């Protein structure tokens, strides 16, 4: 298995896991606190977590299944960057917690970069 494919599968796993476990199966109190901080038009934080979890699972599956397409990886990278900025603005105290969004988002961005680099290199070959 190539490094790019391994990076893609790992990135997909991260999105599937983080969509399913802390947002759907076992709703994280940190997730709920972040959702409350936004106050999305009175929508319940649990409902936002569910919608976000489903979106993350769908994106993770797209990353894994559409191996020849780079757009799901780029969408994931954009999402990771925007979500990190969101946490920095809304609940910056989370940035110093154990297992914080800085480490997971930066790792996800690096995995996306590896997948993108290999995709670019293989699509440029004659």
LODODREN-531038 format. One line per field, with one value per atom (N, C-alpha, C, O): residue number from 1; residue in three letters; atom name; x, y, z. Coordinates in nm, 4 decimals, always signed. Layout:
! LODODREN-531038
nr <- [NUM, ...];
rest <- [Ala, ...];
atom <- [CA, ...];
X <- [X, ...];
Y <- [Y, ...];
Z <- [Z, ...];
END
This chain:
! LODODREN-531038
nr <- [1, 1, 1, 1, 2, 2, 2, 2, 3, 3, 3, 3, 4, 4, 4, 4, 5, 5, 5, 5, 6, 6, 6, 6, 7, 7, 7, 7, 8, 8, 8, 8, 9, 9, 9, 9, 10, 10, 10, 10, 11, 11, 11, 11, 12, 12, 12, 12, 13, 13, 13, 13, 14, 14, 14, 14, 15, 15, 15, 15, 16, 16, 16, 16, 17, 17, 17, 17, 18, 18, 18, 18, 19, 19, 19, 19, 20, 20, 20, 20, 21, 21, 21, 21, 22, 22, 22, 22, 23, 23, 23, 23, 24, 24, 24, 24, 25, 25, 25, 25, 26, 26, 26, 26, 27, 27, 27, 27, 28, 28, 28, 28, 29, 29, 29, 29, 30, 30, 30, 30, 31, 31, 31, 31, 32, 32, 32, 32, 33, 33, 33, 33, 34, 34, 34, 34, 35, 35, 35, 35, 36, 36, 36, 36, 37, 37, 37, 37, 38, 38, 38, 38, 39, 39, 39, 39, 40, 40, 40, 40, 41, 41, 41, 41, 42, 42, 42, 42, 43, 43, 43, 43, 44, 44, 44, 44, 45, 45, 45, 45, 46, 46, 46, 46, 47, 47, 47, 47, 48, 48, 48, 48, 49, 49, 49, 49, 50, 50, 50, 50, 51, 51, 51, 51, 52, 52, 52, 52, 53, 53, 53, 53, 54, 54, 54, 54, 55, 55, 55, 55, 56, 56, 56, 56, 57, 57, 57, 57, 58, 58, 58, 58, 59, 59, 59, 59, 60, 60, 60, 60, 61, 61, 61, 61, 62, 62, 62, 62, 63, 63, 63, 63, 64, 64, 64, 64, 65, 65, 65, 65, 66, 66, 66, 66, 67, 67, 67, 67, 68, 68, 68, 68, 69, 69, 69, 69, 70, 70, 70, 70, 71, 71, 71, 71, 72, 72, 72, 72, 73, 73, 73, 73, 74, 74, 74, 74, 75, 75, 75, 75, 76, 76, 76, 76, 77, 77, 77, 77, 78, 78, 78, 78, 79, 79, 79, 79, 80, 80, 80, 80, 81, 81, 81, 81, 82, 82, 82, 82, 83, 83, 83, 83, 84, 84, 84, 84, 85, 85, 85, 85, 86, 86, 86, 86, 87, 87, 87, 87, 88, 88, 88, 88, 89, 89, 89, 89, 90, 90, 90, 90, 91, 91, 91, 91, 92, 92, 92, 92, 93, 93, 93, 93, 94, 94, 94, 94, 95, 95, 95, 95, 96, 96, 96, 96, 97, 97, 97, 97, 98, 98, 98, 98, 99, 99, 99, 99, 100, 100, 100, 100, 101, 101, 101, 101, 102, 102, 102, 102, 103, 103, 103, 103, 104, 104, 104, 104, 105, 105, 105, 105, 106, 106, 106, 106, 107, 107, 107, 107, 108, 108, 108, 108, 109, 109, 109, 109, 110, 110, 110, 110, 111, 111, 111, 111, 112, 112, 112, 112, 113, 113, 113, 113, 114, 114, 114, 114, 115, 115, 115, 115, 116, 116, 116, 116, 117, 117, 117, 117, 118, 118, 118, 118, 119, 119, 119, 119, 120, 120, 120, 120, 121, 121, 121, 121, 122, 122, 122, 122, 123, 123, 123, 123, 124, 124, 124, 124, 125, 125, 125, 125, 126, 126, 126, 126];
rest <- [Unk, Unk, Unk, Unk, Unk, Unk, Unk, Unk, Unk, Unk, Unk, Unk, Unk, Unk, Unk, Unk, Unk, Unk, Unk, Unk, Unk, Unk, Unk, Unk, Unk, Unk, Unk, Unk, Unk, Unk, Unk, Unk, Unk, Unk, Unk, Unk, Unk, Unk, Unk, Unk, Unk, Unk, Unk, Unk, Unk, Unk, Unk, Unk, Unk, Unk, Unk, Unk, Unk, Unk, Unk, Unk, Unk, Unk, Unk, Unk, Unk, Unk, Unk, Unk, Unk, Unk, Unk, Unk, Unk, Unk, Unk, Unk, Unk, Unk, Unk, Unk, Unk, Unk, Unk, Unk, Unk, Unk, Unk, Unk, Unk, Unk, Unk, Unk, Unk, Unk, Unk, Unk, Unk, Unk, Unk, Unk, Unk, Unk, Unk, Unk, Unk, Unk, Unk, Unk, Unk, Unk, Unk, Unk, Unk, Unk, Unk, Unk, Unk, Unk, Unk, Unk, Unk, Unk, Unk, Unk, Unk, Unk, Unk, Unk, Unk, Unk, Unk, Unk, Unk, Unk, Unk, Unk, Unk, Unk, Unk, Unk, Unk, Unk, Unk, Unk, Unk, Unk, Unk, Unk, Unk, Unk, Unk, Unk, Unk, Unk, Unk, Unk, Unk, Unk, Unk, Unk, Unk, Unk, Unk, Unk, Unk, Unk, Unk, Unk, Unk, Unk, Unk, Unk, Unk, Unk, Unk, Unk, Unk, Unk, Unk, Unk, Unk, Unk, Unk, Unk, Unk, Unk, Unk, Unk, Unk, Unk, Unk, Unk, Unk, Unk, Unk, Unk, Unk, Unk, Unk, Unk, Unk, Unk, Unk, Unk, Unk, Unk, Unk, Unk, Unk, Unk, Unk, Unk, Unk, Unk, Unk, Unk, Unk, Unk, Unk, Unk, Unk, Unk, Unk, Unk, Unk, Unk, Unk, Unk, Unk, Unk, Unk, Unk, Unk, Unk, Unk, Unk, Unk, Unk, Unk, Unk, Unk, Unk, Unk, Unk, Unk, Unk, Unk, Unk, Unk, Unk, Unk, Unk, Unk, Unk, Unk, Unk, Unk, Unk, Unk, Unk, Unk, Unk, Unk, Unk, Unk, Unk, Unk, Unk, Unk, Unk, Unk, Unk, Unk, Unk, Unk, Unk, Unk, Unk, Unk, Unk, Unk, Unk, Unk, Unk, Unk, Unk, Unk, Unk, Unk, Unk, Unk, Unk, Unk, Unk, Unk, Unk, Unk, Unk, Unk, Unk, Unk, Unk, Unk, Unk, Unk, Unk, Unk, Unk, Unk, Unk, Unk, Unk, Unk, Unk, Unk, Unk, Unk, Unk, Unk, Unk, Unk, Unk, Unk, Unk, Unk, Unk, Unk, Unk, Unk, Unk, Unk, Unk, Unk, Unk, Unk, Unk, Unk, Unk, Unk, Unk, Unk, Unk, Unk, Unk, Unk, Unk, Unk, Unk, Unk, Unk, Unk, Unk, Unk, Unk, Unk, Unk, Unk, Unk, Unk, Unk, Unk, Unk, Unk, Unk, Unk, Unk, Unk, Unk, Unk, Unk, Unk, Unk, Unk, Unk, Unk, Unk, Unk, Unk, Unk, Unk, Unk, Unk, Unk, Unk, Unk, Unk, Unk, Unk, Unk, Unk, Unk, Unk, Unk, Unk, Unk, Unk, Unk, Unk, Unk, Unk, Unk, Unk, Unk, Unk, Unk, Unk, Unk, Unk, Unk, Unk, Unk, Unk, Unk, Unk, Unk, Unk, Unk, Unk, Unk, Unk, Unk, Unk, Unk, Unk, Unk, Unk, Unk, Unk, Unk, Unk, Unk, Unk, Unk, Unk, Unk, Unk, Unk, Unk, Unk, Unk, Unk, Unk, Unk, Unk, Unk, Unk, Unk, Unk, Unk, Unk, Unk, Unk, Unk, Unk, Unk, Unk, Unk, Unk, Unk, Unk, Unk, Unk, Unk, Unk, Unk, Unk, Unk, Unk, Unk, Unk, Unk, Unk, Unk, Unk, Unk, Unk, Unk, Unk, Unk, Unk, Unk, Unk, Unk, Unk, Unk, Unk, Unk, Unk, Unk, Unk, Unk, Unk, Unk, Unk, Unk, Unk, Unk, Unk, Unk, Unk, Unk, Unk, Unk, Unk, Unk, Unk, Unk, Unk];
atom <- [N, CA, C, O, N, CA, C, O, N, CA, C, O, N, CA, C, O, N, CA, C, O, N, CA, C, O, N, CA, C, O, N, CA, C, O, N, CA, C, O, N, CA, C, O, N, CA, C, O, N, CA, C, O, N, CA, C, O, N, CA, C, O, N, CA, C, O, N, CA, C, O, N, CA, C, O, N, CA, C, O, N, CA, C, O, N, CA, C, O, N, CA, C, O, N, CA, C, O, N, CA, C, O, N, CA, C, O, N, CA, C, O, N, CA, C, O, N, CA, C, O, N, CA, C, O, N, CA, C, O, N, CA, C, O, N, CA, C, O, N, CA, C, O, N, CA, C, O, N, CA, C, O, N, CA, C, O, N, CA, C, O, N, CA, C, O, N, CA, C, O, N, CA, C, O, N, CA, C, O, N, CA, C, O, N, CA, C, O, N, CA, C, O, N, CA, C, O, N, CA, C, O, N, CA, C, O, N, CA, C, O, N, CA, C, O, N, CA, C, O, N, CA, C, O, N, CA, C, O, N, CA, C, O, N, CA, C, O, N, CA, C, O, N, CA, C, O, N, CA, C, O, N, CA, C, O, N, CA, C, O, N, CA, C, O, N, CA, C, O, N, CA, C, O, N, CA, C, O, N, CA, C, O, N, CA, C, O, N, CA, C, O, N, CA, C, O, N, CA, C, O, N, CA, C, O, N, CA, C, O, N, CA, C, O, N, CA, C, O, N, CA, C, O, N, CA, C, O, N, CA, C, O, N, CA, C, O, N, CA, C, O, N, CA, C, O, N, CA, C, O, N, CA, C, O, N, CA, C, O, N, CA, C, O, N, CA, C, O, N, CA, C, O, N, CA, C, O, N, CA, C, O, N, CA, C, O, N, CA, C, O, N, CA, C, O, N, CA, C, O, N, CA, C, O, N, CA, C, O, N, CA, C, O, N, CA, C, O, N, CA, C, O, N, CA, C, O, N, CA, C, O, N, CA, C, O, N, CA, C, O, N, CA, C, O, N, CA, C, O, N, CA, C, O, N, CA, C, O, N, CA, C, O, N, CA, C, O, N, CA, C, O, N, CA, C, O, N, CA, C, O, N, CA, C, O, N, CA, C, O, N, CA, C, O, N, CA, C, O, N, CA, C, O, N, CA, C, O, N, CA, C, O, N, CA, C, O, N, CA, C, O, N, CA, C, O, N, CA, C, O, N, CA, C, O, N, CA, C, O, N, CA, C, O, N, CA, C, O, N, CA, C, O, N, CA, C, O, N, CA, C, O, N, CA, C, O];
X <- [+0.0854, +0.0000, +0.0896, +0.1880, +0.0531, +0.1324, +0.1090, +0.0104, +0.2032, +0.1895, +0.0656, -0.0038, +0.0386, -0.0773, -0.2077, -0.3000, -0.2156, -0.3360, -0.3513, -0.4617, -0.2412, -0.2448, -0.2887, -0.3692, -0.2363, -0.2752, -0.4238, -0.4934, -0.4725, -0.6143, -0.7020, -0.8006, -0.6682, -0.7478, -0.7469, -0.8487, -0.6324, -0.6228, -0.7065, -0.7756, -0.7005, -0.7817, -0.9306, -1.0093, -0.9684, -1.1070, -1.1496, -1.2595, -1.0626, -1.0921, -1.1129, -1.2053, -1.0280, -1.0402, -1.1779, -1.2443, -1.2204, -1.3508, -1.4655, -1.5614, -1.4568, -1.5630, -1.5696, -1.6779, -1.4560, -1.4523, -1.5041, -1.5887, -1.4529, -1.4925, -1.6366, -1.6983, -1.6897, -1.8318, -1.9196, -2.0249, -1.8766, -1.9590, -1.9483, -2.0503, -1.8280, -1.8109, -1.8428, -1.9340, -1.7720, -1.8014, -1.9208, -1.9597, -1.9787, -2.0913, -2.2232, -2.3295, -2.2188, -2.3432, -2.3579, -2.4583, -2.2599, -2.2734, -2.2588, -2.3385, -2.1573, -2.1296, -2.1063, -1.9926, -2.2099, -2.1978, -2.1034, -2.1283, -1.9968, -1.8935, -1.9447, -2.0085, -1.9158, -1.9525, -1.8773, -1.9288, -1.7580, -1.6811, -1.7508, -1.7603, -1.7990, -1.8738, -1.9986, -2.0285, -2.0700, -2.1913, -2.1586, -2.2316, -2.0487, -2.0086, -1.9747, -2.0104, -1.9068, -1.8730, -1.9999, -2.0123, -2.0929, -2.2196, -2.3002, -2.3618, -2.3001, -2.3709, -2.3085, -2.3791, -2.1767, -2.1068, -2.1506, -2.1471, -2.1912, -2.2372, -2.3818, -2.4181, -2.4641, -2.6071, -2.6668, -2.7131, -2.6654, -2.7150, -2.8671, -2.9382, -2.9165, -3.0595, -3.1489, -3.2583, -3.1035, -3.1845, -3.1908, -3.2693, -3.1109, -3.1090, -3.0365, -2.9311, -3.0917, -3.0339, -2.8912, -2.8658, -2.7988, -2.6601, -2.6476, -2.5604, -2.7340, -2.7297, -2.7649, -2.7068, -2.8593, -2.9000, -2.7877, -2.7632, -2.7200, -2.6064, -2.4959, -2.4340, -2.4711, -2.3699, -2.4061, -2.3196, -2.5319, -2.5775, -2.5571, -2.5050, -2.5975, -2.5811, -2.4334, -2.3943, -2.3527, -2.2091, -2.1476, -2.0611, -2.1925, -2.1422, -2.1749, -2.0896, -2.2969, -2.3368, -2.2533, -2.2066, -2.2342, -2.1536, -2.0095, -1.9507, -1.9530, -1.8163, -1.8064, -1.7103, -1.9044, -1.9041, -1.9129, -1.8393, -2.0016, -2.0160, -1.8844, -1.8401, -1.8220, -1.6949, -1.5876, -1.5109, -1.5814, -1.4834, -1.5030, -1.4058, -1.6269, -1.6568, -1.6184, -1.5635, -1.6468, -1.6088, -1.4572, -1.4077, -1.3844, -1.2378, -1.1876, -1.0966, -1.2462, -1.2021, -1.2475, -1.1690, -1.3712, -1.4259, -1.3857, -1.3654, -1.3740, -1.3389, -1.1882, -1.1402, -1.1153, -0.9689, -0.9053, -0.7958, -0.9709, -0.9133, -0.9474, -0.8913, -1.0383, -1.0784, -1.0067, -1.0005, -0.9532, -0.8831, -0.9753, -0.9422, -1.0897, -1.1761, -1.2222, -1.2326, -1.2512, -1.2899, -1.1766, -1.2010, -1.0544, -0.9382, -0.9218, -0.8973, -0.9353, -0.9230, -1.0361, -1.0137, -1.1556, -1.2681, -1.2405, -1.2703, -1.1835, -1.1485, -1.0431, -1.0525, -0.9437, -0.8383, -0.8946, -0.8578, -0.9827, -1.0466, -1.1292, -1.1249, -1.2035, -1.2832, -1.1978, -1.2320, -1.0868, -0.9980, -0.9423, -0.9337, -0.9050, -0.8517, -0.9593, -0.9344, -1.0785, -1.1869, -1.2325, -1.2611, -1.2393, -1.2806, -1.1772, -1.2132, -1.0503, -0.9460, -0.9575, -0.9472, -0.9784, -0.9973, -1.1224, -1.1236, -1.2265, -1.3499, -1.3254, -1.3721, -1.2532, -1.2235, -1.1379, -1.1594, -1.0414, -0.9561, -1.0390, -1.0083, -1.1427, -1.2264, -1.3334, -1.3590, -1.3961, -1.5121, -1.4769, -1.5329, -1.3857, -1.3472, -1.1962, -1.1518, -1.1179, -0.9718, -0.9124, -0.8017, -0.9827, -0.9299, -0.9149, -0.8384, -0.9867, -0.9743, -0.8376, -0.7968, -0.7677, -0.6394, -0.5294, -0.4244, -0.5511, -0.4495, -0.4911, -0.4184, -0.6064, -0.6547, -0.5817, -0.5224, -0.5875, -0.5332, -0.6154, -0.7357, -0.5518, -0.6177, -0.6940, -0.8102, -0.6280, -0.6929, -0.6997, -0.6346, -0.7794, -0.7964, -0.6705, -0.6615, -0.5750, -0.4521, -0.3824, -0.3469, -0.3631, -0.2879, -0.3618, -0.3011, -0.4897, -0.5632, -0.5829, -0.5740, -0.6094, -0.6314, -0.5021, -0.5020, -0.3925, -0.2643, -0.2254, -0.1794, -0.2430, -0.2140, -0.3018, -0.2539, -0.4292, -0.5191, -0.4773, -0.4841, -0.4342, -0.3860, -0.2624, -0.2494, -0.1721, -0.0517, -0.0893, -0.0347, -0.1818, -0.2276, -0.2903, -0.2664, -0.3703, -0.4298, -0.3248, -0.3359, -0.2230, -0.1145, -0.0412, -0.0084, -0.0153, +0.0511, -0.0354, +0.0152, -0.1646, -0.2560, -0.2617, -0.2593, -0.2691, -0.2739, -0.1458, -0.1504, -0.0313, +0.0978, +0.1099, +0.1540, +0.0708, +0.0785, -0.0214, +0.0100, -0.1408, -0.2408, -0.1872, -0.1989, -0.1289, -0.0722, +0.0414, +0.0510, +0.1274, +0.2409, +0.1939, +0.2484, +0.0942, +0.0476, -0.0360, -0.0337, -0.1093, -0.1906, -0.1046, -0.1486, +0.0169, +0.1071, +0.1878, +0.2498, +0.1878, +0.2631, +0.1943, +0.0715, +0.2758, +0.2165, +0.1587, +0.1061];
Y <- [-0.1178, +0.0000, +0.1236, +0.1313, +0.2192, +0.3417, +0.4312, +0.4171, +0.5230, +0.6179, +0.7054, +0.7355, +0.7458, +0.8302, +0.7586, +0.8180, +0.6316, +0.5538, +0.5296, +0.5370, +0.5010, +0.4831, +0.6135, +0.6106, +0.7266, +0.8565, +0.8809, +0.9279, +0.8493, +0.8679, +0.7809, +0.8295, +0.6539, +0.5639, +0.6094, +0.6016, +0.6564, +0.7032, +0.8291, +0.8426, +0.9211, +1.0421, +1.0064, +1.0620, +0.9141, +0.8689, +0.8077, +0.8343, +0.7254, +0.6647, +0.7716, +0.7614, +0.8732, +0.9803, +1.0455, +1.0667, +1.0770, +1.1416, +1.0483, +1.0910, +0.9229, +0.8276, +0.8087, +0.8126, +0.7885, +0.7672, +0.8895, +0.8773, +1.0074, +1.1284, +1.1685, +1.2392, +1.1245, +1.1474, +1.0526, +1.0916, +0.9281, +0.8251, +0.8243, +0.8302, +0.8171, +0.7927, +0.9154, +0.9075, +1.0291, +1.1394, +1.2271, +1.3161, +1.2025, +1.2860, +1.2107, +1.2723, +1.0793, +1.0027, +0.8980, +0.8976, +0.8102, +0.7023, +0.7509, +0.7152, +0.8320, +0.8829, +1.0336, +1.0769, +1.1114, +1.2545, +1.3193, +1.3187, +1.3740, +1.4371, +1.5678, +1.6485, +1.5871, +1.7119, +1.8302, +1.9420, +1.8057, +1.9109, +1.9517, +2.0705, +1.8546, +1.8818, +1.9650, +2.0615, +1.9269, +1.9994, +2.1425, +2.2359, +2.1596, +2.2934, +2.3822, +2.5000, +2.3263, +2.4025, +2.4389, +2.5511, +2.3462, +2.3739, +2.4806, +2.5668, +2.4750, +2.5762, +2.7148, +2.8155, +2.7186, +2.8457, +2.9156, +3.0384, +2.8393, +2.8966, +2.9434, +3.0400, +2.8765, +2.9080, +2.9166, +3.0225, +2.8044, +2.7950, +2.8093, +2.7090, +2.9305, +2.9593, +2.8751, +2.8360, +2.8473, +2.7719, +2.6229, +2.5535, +2.5711, +2.4271, +2.3584, +2.4048, +2.2493, +2.1768, +2.1320, +2.0818, +2.1493, +2.1079, +1.9600, +1.9235, +1.8753, +1.7322, +1.7088, +1.6224, +1.7856, +1.7722, +1.8181, +1.7576, +1.9261, +1.9748, +1.8699, +1.8458, +1.8074, +1.7017, +1.5872, +1.5349, +1.5480, +1.4399, +1.4772, +1.3970, +1.5971, +1.6408, +1.6485, +1.6072, +1.7014, +1.7079, +1.5697, +1.5452, +1.4791, +1.3426, +1.2730, +1.2059, +1.2887, +1.2280, +1.2867, +1.2131, +1.4183, +1.4823, +1.4312, +1.4074, +1.4144, +1.3634, +1.2192, +1.1833, +1.1376, +0.9988, +0.9946, +0.9200, +1.0734, +1.0773, +1.1205, +1.0595, +1.2244, +1.2705, +1.1628, +1.1402, +1.0965, +0.9891, +0.8757, +0.8228, +0.8384, +0.7324, +0.7776, +0.6989, +0.9025, +0.9545, +0.9528, +0.9183, +0.9899, +0.9888, +0.8482, +0.8305, +0.7487, +0.6101, +0.5520, +0.4865, +0.5751, +0.5100, +0.5766, +0.5080, +0.7080, +0.7796, +0.8026, +0.9159, +0.6919, +0.6978, +0.7759, +0.8299, +0.7827, +0.8559, +1.0046, +1.0824, +1.0438, +1.1849, +1.2493, +1.1923, +1.3675, +1.4373, +1.5337, +1.5757, +1.5697, +1.6699, +1.6328, +1.7222, +1.5025, +1.4757, +1.5042, +1.5485, +1.4787, +1.5049, +1.6559, +1.7027, +1.7308, +1.8765, +1.9348, +2.0285, +1.8808, +1.9248, +1.8954, +1.9770, +1.7786, +1.7421, +1.8375, +1.8810, +1.8697, +1.9604, +2.0991, +2.1610, +2.1473, +2.2763, +2.2714, +2.3638, +2.1636, +2.1474, +2.1451, +2.2089, +2.0726, +2.0664, +2.2038, +2.2402, +2.2790, +2.4131, +2.5055, +2.5783, +2.5030, +2.5893, +2.5512, +2.6382, +2.4204, +2.3773, +2.4146, +2.4491, +2.4081, +2.4503, +2.6003, +2.6429, +2.6792, +2.8233, +2.8516, +2.9428, +2.7729, +2.7878, +2.7653, +2.8430, +2.6605, +2.6331, +2.7456, +2.7877, +2.7939, +2.9033, +3.0258, +3.0946, +3.0530, +3.1705, +3.1475, +3.2358, +3.0300, +3.0054, +2.9513, +2.9967, +2.8556, +2.7961, +2.7718, +2.6570, +2.8789, +2.8624, +2.7797, +2.7277, +2.7658, +2.6849, +2.5379, +2.4643, +2.4951, +2.3555, +2.3286, +2.2130, +2.4316, +2.4143, +2.3649, +2.3215, +2.3705, +2.3245, +2.1960, +2.1470, +2.1414, +2.0173, +1.8971, +1.9059, +1.7850, +1.6610, +1.6230, +1.6485, +1.5626, +1.5189, +1.6341, +1.6197, +1.7471, +1.8687, +1.8763, +1.7983, +1.9711, +1.9815, +2.0241, +2.0023, +2.0833, +2.1211, +1.9957, +1.9886, +1.8980, +1.7789, +1.6974, +1.6567, +1.6727, +1.5885, +1.6605, +1.5980, +1.7908, +1.8635, +1.8800, +1.8664, +1.9090, +1.9196, +1.7833, +1.7765, +1.6766, +1.5428, +1.5124, +1.4567, +1.5485, +1.5276, +1.6091, +1.5603, +1.7326, +1.8155, +1.7555, +1.7584, +1.7015, +1.6383, +1.5133, +1.4903, +1.4328, +1.3157, +1.3573, +1.2944, +1.4634, +1.5139, +1.5621, +1.5384, +1.6294, +1.6770, +1.5598, +1.5649, +1.4547, +1.3352, +1.2740, +1.2393, +1.2608, +1.2043, +1.2936, +1.2444, +1.4244, +1.5180, +1.5122, +1.5109, +1.5088, +1.5050, +1.3806, +1.3885, +1.2651, +1.1424, +1.1441, +1.0996, +1.1947, +1.2051, +1.2911, +1.2555, +1.4034, +1.4951, +1.4284, +1.4430, +1.3555, +1.2890, +1.1781, +1.1629, +1.1009, +0.9896, +1.0397, +0.9789, +1.1484, +1.1998, +1.2755, +1.2979, +1.3150, +1.3859, +1.2874, +1.3273, +1.1610, +1.0609, +1.0355, +1.0327, +1.0171, +0.9873, +0.8479, +0.8093];
Z <- [+0.0000, +0.0000, +0.0000, +0.0735, -0.0838, -0.0935, +0.0291, +0.1014, +0.0492, +0.1596, +0.1427, +0.2398, +0.0194, -0.0067, +0.0237, +0.0795, -0.0128, +0.0146, +0.1646, +0.2184, +0.2307, +0.3760, +0.4444, +0.5375, +0.3985, +0.4539, +0.4315, +0.5215, +0.3122, +0.2790, +0.3679, +0.4233, +0.3825, +0.4669, +0.6133, +0.6821, +0.6593, +0.7978, +0.8177, +0.9187, +0.7220, +0.7294, +0.7272, +0.8038, +0.6399, +0.6361, +0.7684, +0.8170, +0.8270, +0.9568, +1.0638, +1.1446, +1.0647, +1.1639, +1.1537, +1.2551, +1.0327, +1.0160, +1.0533, +1.1176, +1.0143, +1.0488, +1.1999, +1.2583, +1.2626, +1.4080, +1.4834, +1.5720, +1.4478, +1.5198, +1.4912, +1.5709, +1.3797, +1.3536, +1.4319, +1.4823, +1.4424, +1.5056, +1.6579, +1.7265, +1.7115, +1.8552, +1.9414, +2.0238, +1.9267, +2.0193, +1.9802, +2.0558, +1.8627, +1.8211, +1.8129, +1.8209, +1.7972, +1.7826, +1.8934, +1.9648, +1.9083, +2.0068, +2.1505, +2.2373, +2.1749, +2.3092, +2.2960, +2.2771, +2.3054, +2.2786, +2.3801, +2.5006, +2.3282, +2.4097, +2.4708, +2.4032, +2.5994, +2.6660, +2.6043, +2.6010, +2.5566, +2.4899, +2.3610, +2.3304, +2.2859, +2.1625, +2.1929, +2.1226, +2.2970, +2.3341, +2.3780, +2.3448, +2.4526, +2.4967, +2.3766, +2.3741, +2.2791, +2.1590, +2.0821, +2.0330, +2.0714, +2.0029, +2.0774, +2.0147, +2.2105, +2.2907, +2.2706, +2.2662, +2.2587, +2.2403, +2.1116, +2.1034, +2.0131, +1.8864, +1.8916, +1.8245, +1.9698, +1.9770, +1.8371, +1.7947, +1.7660, +1.6292, +1.6228, +1.6168, +1.6238, +1.6050, +1.6940, +1.6535, +1.8135, +1.9079, +1.8820, +1.9465, +1.7895, +1.7627, +1.8780, +1.9213, +1.9273, +2.0403, +2.0079, +1.8984, +2.1010, +2.0790, +2.0412, +1.9623, +2.0969, +2.0644, +1.9175, +1.8519, +1.8676, +1.7266, +1.6337, +1.5294, +1.6734, +1.5945, +1.5935, +1.4898, +1.7082, +1.7156, +1.6225, +1.5522, +1.6212, +1.5334, +1.3868, +1.3092, +1.3486, +1.2090, +1.1707, +1.0615, +1.2613, +1.2351, +1.2252, +1.1411, +1.3117, +1.3084, +1.1775, +1.1195, +1.1312, +1.0036, +0.8904, +0.8036, +0.8903, +0.7859, +0.7882, +0.6827, +0.9063, +0.9164, +0.8666, +0.7985, +0.9003, +0.8534, +0.7017, +0.6372, +0.6448, +0.4989, +0.4348, +0.3375, +0.4879, +0.4324, +0.4458, +0.3522, +0.5603, +0.5786, +0.4791, +0.4252, +0.4544, +0.3580, +0.2168, +0.1397, +0.1827, +0.0504, +0.0318, -0.0755, +0.1361, +0.1288, +0.0988, +0.0178, +0.1635, +0.1467, +0.0125, -0.0561, -0.0248, -0.1449, -0.2763, -0.3765, -0.2771, -0.3999, -0.4056, -0.4005, -0.4163, -0.4086, -0.5226, -0.5066, -0.6357, -0.7495, -0.7472, -0.8243, -0.6599, -0.6502, -0.5324, -0.4235, -0.5550, -0.4474, -0.3726, -0.2617, -0.4304, -0.3675, -0.2267, -0.1427, -0.1956, -0.0560, +0.0431, +0.1553, +0.0012, +0.0869, +0.1061, +0.2173, -0.0020, +0.0087, +0.0935, +0.1701, +0.0807, +0.1637, +0.3115, +0.3987, +0.3379, +0.4756, +0.5307, +0.6454, +0.4498, +0.4943, +0.5241, +0.6240, +0.4388, +0.4618, +0.5906, +0.6719, +0.6077, +0.7293, +0.8538, +0.9534, +0.8504, +0.9665, +1.0011, +1.1184, +0.9002, +0.9234, +0.9799, +1.0760, +0.9208, +0.9691, +1.1091, +1.1914, +1.1362, +1.2697, +1.3757, +1.4883, +1.3406, +1.4347, +1.4630, +1.5780, +1.3594, +1.3782, +1.4619, +1.5445, +1.4395, +1.5157, +1.6649, +1.7482, +1.6976, +1.8386, +1.8967, +2.0104, +1.8191, +1.8670, +1.9037, +2.0010, +1.8273, +1.8514, +1.9578, +2.0397, +1.9575, +2.0429, +2.1813, +2.2810, +2.1887, +2.3176, +2.3194, +2.3183, +2.3222, +2.3139, +2.4270, +2.4125, +2.5395, +2.6492, +2.6086, +2.6709, +2.5057, +2.4593, +2.3966, +2.3856, +2.3560, +2.2876, +2.3798, +2.3324, +2.5103, +2.6045, +2.6759, +2.7624, +2.6409, +2.7010, +2.6406, +2.5331, +2.7123, +2.6571, +2.5343, +2.5300, +2.4352, +2.3118, +2.2474, +2.2095, +2.2357, +2.1890, +2.0364, +1.9669, +1.9846, +1.8399, +1.7646, +1.6438, +1.8319, +1.7620, +1.7096, +1.5919, +1.7961, +1.7556, +1.6503, +1.5512, +1.6687, +1.5738, +1.4409, +1.3353, +1.4445, +1.3199, +1.2408, +1.1184, +1.3095, +1.2394, +1.1807, +1.0667, +1.2558, +1.2034, +1.0820, +0.9832, +1.0890, +0.9755, +0.8546, +0.7418, +0.8763, +0.7660, +0.7005, +0.5781, +0.7805, +0.7254, +0.6455, +0.5376, +0.6974, +0.6221, +0.4888, +0.3857, +0.4922, +0.3689, +0.2714, +0.1511, +0.3218, +0.2358, +0.1714, +0.0529, +0.2482, +0.1925, +0.0826, -0.0241, +0.1081, +0.0079, -0.1161, -0.2289, -0.0944, -0.2067, -0.2883, -0.4113, -0.2206, -0.2896, -0.3760, -0.4907, -0.3213, -0.4007, -0.5156, -0.6260, -0.4905, -0.5972, -0.7109, -0.8281, -0.6752, -0.7746, -0.8516, -0.9734, -0.7810, -0.8455, -0.9394, -1.0488, -0.8986, -0.9838, -1.1012, -1.2083, -1.0834, -1.1945, -1.2962, -1.4090, -1.2582, -1.3506, -1.4351, -1.5336, -1.3982, -1.4750, -1.6097, -1.6183, -1.7147, -1.8474, -1.8561, -1.9604];
END
